[in-house]
């Protein structure tokens, strides 16, 4: 088998046959971090670093691991210097999915099959620069070339969705939906919570001086997103899923305390989040949205990175230390049989609990292998677990979860190849007939996310 050849990740002829049935299906991406201004502006990229490294904290972390100074990662060095630094250490990335994603990007988007190294840095820099000057390499055309049918961005409730409105008129061939992400509204323990409340006050007609006004303002933004085609809410639940019954009076007292500039206690923070989770769930249920719960991320763990570079710079980790089952029961029971809920868990040790929970509730689905788990190894393990305990046909499919446009195609290709191998192995072992397997991979790769999110 050659490097990223046609049999890449496909262990058997059966897997190869299954992959051929799904390879060219359109991409439906219900969760990503696209810069929609970049898409609507449709300006050309200047160089390969801008395409592959400028926004990718996966790349940044691995460069740091190989001793590249921060100046040549997120600092003031010229893009050419950053590319040369990346190319010099890129062979050491072998075995990590980033190594495969970037090479897939080069092969699929630029037709470049040369492995990245210090010796090939000049050649790849110059050839990609030549191609990036062509109209076909503008963001909108790249999305169409990757056969992206639908993508859902991640958006703060205070966003006025200006670029979504422009995208309706200026972006052809790709359906772009917003996703309502109220994380800042819930993080009452953070200093930036007060900033969020002020911004909420600015963009809504409901004054937020009291708790009732705060809830009404949140609902106003929710309605605004409904009017812009939103189909999902995304909630980062961190390491303490806060799911329990909390009175409005209790949550109101915590709100008023925080508005007076006093720090709420750990118990008060947990209660406020629990109340708000139920409130948001009611809004989502009424709107017919999917509620996506992202569980288990320890944010800003590496203090130096977070202090110097801010969020999303590679300073986050996962943890085993959370009660997934006890932390979700109230919320899942409150919406049992009603709105669709998707669980994303960050630490792979939580998949056993997550899959038995999703098996128990027909309206709850397991989300794709997320973040540290979206490698061929992580995806295969997760798919096998879901198939053995819950139903693979009821999984949520795949999302890119990406900040860079060119990686959408490579991430979905990696997933589809892994899916074909996992299901193909079941055929090889005599567990399911080929025709059933073919229908299953087509369903998971395309039909299921469209059905689940109503796209």
VOZADO-537032 format. One line per field, with one value per residue (C-alpha): x, y, z; residue number from 1; residue in one letter. Coordinates in steps of 0.05 Angstrom, whole numbers. Each point is the difference from the previous one (the first is absolute). Example, Ala and Ser with C-alpha at 12.3 -4.5 7.8 and 13.67 -1.06 7.14 Angstrom:
# VOZADO-537032
x	[246 27]
y	[-90 69]
z	[156 -13]
pos	[1 2]
code	[A S]
END
This chain:
# VOZADO-537032
x	[0 28 -3 -72 -16 -68 3 17 -32 -39 23 -40 -32 -67 19 24 -67 -39 43 -13 -75 10 64 -36 -61 -11 29 -50 38 -45 56 61 35 2 19 -60 30 55 -51 -43 60 26 70 58 47 71 40 -3 13 -62 -39 28 31 -26 -63 13 17 11 60 23 1 41 50 10 11 57 33 -21 1 -67 24 -3 -68 -46 52 26 43 -16 -46 57 42 -59 -10 74 -3 -61 30 64 -37 -58 31 -1 -76 -7 -53 -40 -62 25 55 -53 -49 50 27 -71 -12 61 -19 -74 2 67 17 65 22 69 8 14 71 55 25 -68 -21 21 -33 -66 1 10 -49 -56 12 -8 -65 -28 2 -51 -75 -16 38 -44 -39 -69 25 41 -63 -37 58 -1 -75 -20 -76 -15 42 -21 44 8 -28 -7 -72 20 20 -44 17 20 43 -54 -47 52 15 -72 12 74 18 -27 -4 11 -55 27 -38 17 4 -21 56 -17 63 16 -70 11 70 -20 65 42 20 -24 -71 -15 25 -47 -59 17 5 -67 -31 27 -28 -69 -61 -4 39 41 -1 -39 -1 -67 29 62 -42 -44 61 29 -67 0 67 -25 -59 47 40 -64 -15 69 -9 35 -12 44 26 70 17 69 -12 72 17 -62 -63 -50 -67 -49 -63 13 -53 -5 7 67 27 -25 36 65 -10 -11 61 44 -29 20 72 3 29 -50 20 14 -69 -33 36 -23 -72 -1 26 -50 -59 25 10 -73 -22 41 -26 -72 17 34 -56 -52 42 11 75 52 36 74 36 76 25 68 45 46 10 62 38 69 2 57 -34 -67 29 44 -43 -71 -51 4 76 15 -3 -61 -2 -51 -13 -29 -24 -74 -66 -31 -60 -17 14 -51 -58 -46 9 -9 -63 -28 2 -9 -31 -3 57 61 63 70 55 73 49 72 34 -5 -10 -70 -24 -24 -46 -20 -21 -43 -33 -15 -26 -50 -29 -26 7 73 56 74 40 61 69 19 65 53 -38 -10 58 -10 16 -48 -56 5 -3 -59 -39 12 -25 -62 -16 8 -39 -47 -17 49 -60 -20 69 4 49 61 18 64 5 51 23 32 -39 45 -3 -74 11 59 -35 -63 42 38 -66 -33 60 1 -75 8 55 -38 -64 39 33 -70 -15 65 -16 -70 -37 -40 -13 34 -64 -20 70 -4 -66 28 63 -41 -49 53 43 -56 -74 3 28 -49 -57 22 12 -58 46]
y	[0 68 65 26 -42 -25 -54 50 -24 -54 -67 -46 -3 4 65 26 -18 33 63 8 5 59 34 51 14 73 25 19 33 18 28 40 66 30 73 20 68 -37 -38 59 45 -56 31 -42 -32 25 -61 -71 21 43 -60 -54 31 69 -22 -73 -11 -75 22 50 -52 -49 54 18 -73 -1 62 53 69 35 57 -49 -27 56 55 55 -42 4 -54 -29 -9 -34 -47 -18 -14 -44 -37 -14 -37 -27 -70 -6 7 -70 -41 61 14 70 -31 -34 58 49 -49 -16 75 6 -61 14 76 11 -67 -1 -70 20 -12 63 9 51 -25 10 65 45 -43 -4 74 22 -49 16 74 -8 -37 46 56 -37 16 -72 5 54 -22 -6 -42 -44 -15 -18 -43 -38 -12 35 2 27 30 27 52 14 68 40 20 73 -9 37 -52 53 -48 -53 50 17 -73 -12 47 -6 -73 -49 -75 -5 5 37 -2 33 -37 34 -10 29 -20 71 8 -60 14 46 -15 32 73 5 -19 73 20 -49 27 71 -23 -36 64 38 -46 -14 40 -32 35 -49 38 -58 -75 1 50 -43 -62 40 28 -70 -23 60 -21 -72 24 41 -62 -38 53 -12 -74 -26 -74 -13 26 -18 0 -11 -35 -6 -48 7 -15 41 -36 6 36 71 51 65 37 -34 17 71 10 -24 46 60 -16 -4 64 35 -21 -54 -68 -57 -63 -66 -25 64 -5 -72 17 60 -43 -55 48 32 -68 -17 68 -7 -71 26 52 -51 -50 52 20 -73 8 -53 11 -18 -10 2 -32 -8 56 32 69 43 -57 22 67 32 -13 25 63 18 -22 -6 -56 -51 4 -71 5 -45 -73 -54 -35 -66 35 13 -34 -7 -41 38 66 -10 -39 59 34 -64 -19 70 -7 -75 -17 73 41 -34 3 -16 -18 15 -27 21 -54 -69 -33 30 -36 -60 44 45 -59 -33 67 11 -71 15 62 -5 76 2 -15 -7 54 -14 -14 70 40 -46 -60 17 -43 -66 -36 42 -1 -76 -13 46 -29 -70 18 35 -59 -51 37 50 4 24 20 49 33 73 -11 45 73 36 42 39 72 -8 -10 -47 -52 -13 -48 -36 -10 -28 -45 -28 -13 -33 -45 -20 -13 -44 -40 -10 -22 -39 -41 -19 -25 -39 -33 -20 46 37 -9 47 34 16 27 44 30 11 38 43 15 19 40 42 -16 -2 70 30 -36 15 75 9 26]
z	[0 -20 40 -3 -61 -20 55 55 66 -38 28 -46 -68 34 34 -68 -32 57 -4 -74 15 48 -24 -43 42 18 66 53 57 60 44 -18 16 -70 -8 -41 -15 -37 -41 -17 -16 -45 -3 -22 50 -6 18 27 72 -2 -26 46 62 16 36 19 73 -15 -43 52 56 -40 -21 73 16 -50 29 -50 34 8 -45 -58 20 22 5 -46 -46 -74 -28 -40 63 34 -59 -1 75 -10 -59 39 56 -41 -10 76 -1 -31 36 20 -42 -14 -43 -42 -3 -27 -51 -21 -9 -44 -42 -8 -7 -34 -31 39 23 25 75 40 26 4 -68 -34 35 -58 -53 37 19 -72 -32 50 -9 -75 8 54 -50 -43 8 14 66 30 63 -31 -59 47 40 -63 -25 66 -12 64 -2 69 56 67 32 75 21 64 17 -6 -73 -49 -53 -51 -40 0 -31 -52 -13 -21 -59 -12 11 -52 5 76 52 62 66 67 66 65 51 68 37 22 29 45 25 56 37 -55 -2 -72 20 18 -69 -32 40 -22 -73 7 26 -60 -53 29 18 69 55 41 66 31 -11 -37 -50 -8 -17 -47 -35 -9 -29 -47 -29 -4 -41 -43 -17 -15 -52 -31 -11 62 15 60 66 23 75 29 67 22 55 44 -39 40 -6 57 19 25 17 -38 67 14 -70 6 66 -31 -60 44 41 -61 -28 64 -14 53 -17 5 37 -35 20 -25 -67 -7 16 -47 -57 15 -2 -64 -32 12 -24 -64 -9 0 -52 -44 8 -20 -61 -21 4 15 66 -4 66 -1 64 32 -24 52 -29 8 35 -23 34 -39 -67 23 32 -59 -59 26 -14 -56 -2 21 76 12 23 18 65 25 63 -11 14 -69 21 64 -35 -56 29 17 -67 -40 40 -8 -76 -6 -67 -21 -30 -31 44 -23 50 -16 51 -1 41 -32 68 0 -63 40 42 -58 -44 54 13 -74 -4 56 -33 -72 -9 23 -50 8 -35 -43 30 22 3 29 -26 -73 -24 -38 66 41 -51 -11 75 8 -59 24 70 -27 -46 56 54 -33 -75 -52 -42 54 8 -19 -57 -8 11 -20 65 -41 -5 -69 -63 -38 55 -6 -58 32 66 -31 -46 60 36 -60 -13 73 0 -62 33 66 -35 -53 56 24 -70 -2 66 -25 48 -53 -75 -48 -24 71 13 -63 23 70 -22 -48 56 51 -49 -29 14 75 13 -50 34 71 -11 -49 -55]
pos	[1 2 3 4 5 6 7 8 9 10 11 12 13 14 15 16 17 18 19 20 21 22 23 24 25 26 27 28 29 30 31 32 33 34 35 36 37 38 39 40 41 42 43 44 45 46 47 48 49 50 51 52 53 54 55 56 57 58 59 60 61 62 63 64 65 66 67 68 69 70 71 72 73 74 75 76 77 78 79 80 81 82 83 84 85 86 87 88 89 90 91 92 93 94 95 96 97 98 99 100 101 102 103 104 105 106 107 108 109 110 111 112 113 114 115 116 117 118 119 120 121 122 123 124 125 126 127 128 129 130 131 132 133 134 135 136 137 138 139 140 141 142 143 144 145 146 147 148 149 150 151 152 153 154 155 156 157 158 159 160 161 162 163 164 165 166 167 168 169 170 171 172 173 174 175 176 177 178 179 180 181 182 183 184 185 186 187 188 189 190 191 192 193 194 195 196 197 198 199 200 201 202 203 204 205 206 207 208 209 210 211 212 213 214 215 216 217 218 219 220 221 222 223 224 225 226 227 228 229 230 231 232 233 234 235 236 237 238 239 240 241 242 243 244 245 246 247 248 249 250 251 252 253 254 255 256 257 258 259 260 261 262 263 264 265 266 267 268 269 270 271 272 273 274 275 276 277 278 279 280 281 282 283 284 285 286 287 288 289 290 291 292 293 294 295 296 297 298 299 300 301 302 303 304 305 306 307 308 309 310 311 312 313 314 315 316 317 318 319 320 321 322 323 324 325 326 327 328 329 330 331 332 333 334 335 336 337 338 339 340 341 342 343 344 345 346 347 348 349 350 351 352 353 354 355 356 357 358 359 360 361 362 363 364 365 366 367 368 369 370 371 372 373 374 375 376 377 378 379 380 381 382 383 384 385 386 387 388 389 390 391 392 393 394 395 396 397 398 399 400 401 402 403 404 405 406 407 408 409 410 411 412 413 414 415 416 417 418 419 420 421 422 423 424 425 426 427 428 429 430 431 432 433 434 435 436 437 438 439 440 441 442 443 444 445 446 447 448 449 450 451 452 453 454 455]
code	[X X X X X X X X X X X X X X X X X X X X X X X X X X X X X X X X X X X X X X X X X X X X X X X X X X X X X X X X X X X X X X X X X X X X X X X X X X X X X X X X X X X X X X X X X X X X X X X X X X X X X X X X X X X X X X X X X X X X X X X X X X X X X X X X X X X X X X X X X X X X X X X X X X X X X X X X X X X X X X X X X X X X X X X X X X X X X X X X X X X X X X X X X X X X X X X X X X X X X X X X X X X X X X X X X X X X X X X X X X X X X X X X X X X X X X X X X X X X X X X X X X X X X X X X X X X X X X X X X X X X X X X X X X X X X X X X X X X X X X X X X X X X X X X X X X X X X X X X X X X X X X X X X X X X X X X X X X X X X X X X X X X X X X X X X X X X X X X X X X X X X X X X X X X X X X X X X X X X X X X X X X X X X X X X X X X X X X X X X X X X X X X X X X X X X X X X X X X X X X X X X X X X X X X X X X X X X X X X X X X X X X X X X X X X X X X X X X X X X X X X X X X X X X X X X X X X X X X]
END
